[in-house]
């Protein structure tokens, strides 16, 4: 990143190759849309280059990168509020309609769809924390850096998000254990 800060575009290419796959996964989980994730991905690296002077040496680069990606995604979503909120609510409501008798007939793909729907039903701040923790494997400290909150607040919100997911996905759970 030091080379990028100095203006080395080729160094940005190295960073792109190293982080493109995990960053795409983060963006996909954040947007739940392959096309949007593909559109945002190159823009994140352009933003990284544009904002390279805001990077603080000594801080974990991946946390800074995820913060840039999150902020860009939020900006895009704010500008594109024309998506159908009713459809999101209907998907979340579908997870509540699953009972134990249907559970036996469900395959892993169907369960995955329901879990994604439940995660999408979370408020954006809780959704981001769950994605960064469970899918990207970031520590609470790293997540706190990405979302600009204290580590304790991140822990509380992660717990709250898991509780909400547990309620939404209760029909899928055979035991009291969370699927996360």
Secondary structure, 3 states (H helix, E strand, C coil): CHHHHCCCHHHHHHHHHHHHHHHHHHHHHHHCCHHHHHHHHHHHHHHHHHCHHHCCCCCCHHHHHHHHHHHHHHHHHHHCCCCCHHHHHHHHHHHHCCCHHHHCCCCHHHHHHHHHHHHHHCCHHHHHHHHHHHHCCCCHHHHHHHHCCCHHHHHHHHHHHHHHHHHHCHHHCCCCCCCC
